C-alpha cells in the first residue's frame, strides 16, 4: 500500500514531536480527516496514543516505527 500525499504530510509532522505525536490539525488549522487517520492506523504507520477527556471524539495518535521507515523510503 502506498501512502497518499496527505498521509505523508501528516505522518511527517510526527517526526519532530516528542514521542512521535501526530497533530490533530493541519497547518491551516483544519482538523485532520478521519479517513486519513484511520487509513494510517490500518496500514500500521500510526497508532492511537492518548485519550483526550476534553474532546473524546479526537483521536490522538503517534507515528509508529513502520511509519518512520515508510517516510525514509519515500524520500
C-alpha positions in Angstrom: 0.0 0.0 0.0 1.3 3.4 -1.0 0.6 6.5 1.2 -1.2 9.5 -0.3 0.5 12.9 -0.2 -1.9 13.9 2.6 -0.9 10.9 4.6 2.8 11.6 4.1 2.4 15.2 5.2 0.5 14.2 8.3 3.0 11.4 9.3 6.0 13.7 8.6 4.8 16.1 11.2 5.2 13.5 13.9 8.9 13.1 13.3 9.9 16.3 15.2 7.4 15.9 18.0 8.0 14.4 21.5 7.0 10.7 21.4 6.1 11.0 17.7 2.8 12.7 18.5 0.8 13.4 15.4 -1.2 16.6 15.1 -4.9 16.8 15.2 -5.0 19.9 13.0 -3.2 20.6 9.7 -1.1 23.7 9.0 -4.2 25.7 8.2 -6.0 24.9 11.4 -8.4 22.4 9.9 -8.9 19.0 11.6 -7.1 16.1 10.0 -9.6 13.9 8.3 -10.8 10.8 10.0 -10.2 8.8 6.8 -6.5 9.8 6.7 -6.1 8.9 10.4 -7.9 5.5 10.1 -6.0 4.6 6.9 -2.7 5.3 8.5 -3.7 3.2 11.6 -4.9 0.3 9.4 -1.6 0.4 7.4 0.4 0.3 10.7 2.0 3.8 10.2 0.2 5.4 13.1 -1.3 4.1 16.3 -3.7 5.6 18.9 -1.8 7.2 21.7 -3.7 9.1 24.3 -7.4 9.6 25.1 -8.4 13.2 25.3 -11.1 13.5 28.0 -12.0 17.1 27.0 -12.6 16.1 23.3 -13.2 12.3 23.3 -14.0 12.3 19.6 -10.5 13.5 18.8 -8.2 10.6 18.1 -4.7 11.4 19.3 -2.1 9.3 17.6 1.7 8.8 17.3 3.8 7.6 14.4 5.0 4.0 14.6 8.4 2.6 13.6 6.8 1.4 10.4 5.6 4.9 9.7 9.1 6.3 10.2 10.6 3.6 7.9 7.9 4.4 5.3 8.9 8.1 5.3 12.6 7.3 5.0 11.8 5.1 2.0 9.6 7.8 0.4 12.4 10.4 0.3 
